[in-house]
Amino acid sequence: MSKTIKTDLVCPECGNVFPIMRKASRQRGLFHRKRLYCIVCKKETNHIETKDFDMLLAAISFKGEDRLNENEKEVYQLVKKRSE
């Protein structure tokens, strides 16, 4: 029986979060890029892979916007765009 882990793919255009399941042995790194067609904005974009979207957002909000690295800033901007 293979163990699968939920990861989220975030569209950089519209901020849509698309969950996928990956085998534990096939995990990718945090902020890995995957080129997919987004069903919301109708474009093919390099989706940003995050391990646990809710935990990432909590960590970003706790850390403060001024102390984020470039990848975290990009995800933070997407979340702000999506909530508008």
CORSUL-V96262 format. One record per helix or strand of 3 or more residues. SS is the DSSP state (H for helix, E for strand). FROM is the first residue (numbers start at 1). TO is the last residue. If there is no record, write none. Layout:
ss=SS from=FROM to=TO
ss=SS from=FROM to=TO
This chain:
ss=E from=4 to=10
ss=E from=17 to=23
ss=H from=24 to=26
ss=E from=33 to=37
ss=E from=44 to=50
ss=H from=53 to=63
ss=H from=65 to=67
ss=H from=70 to=83
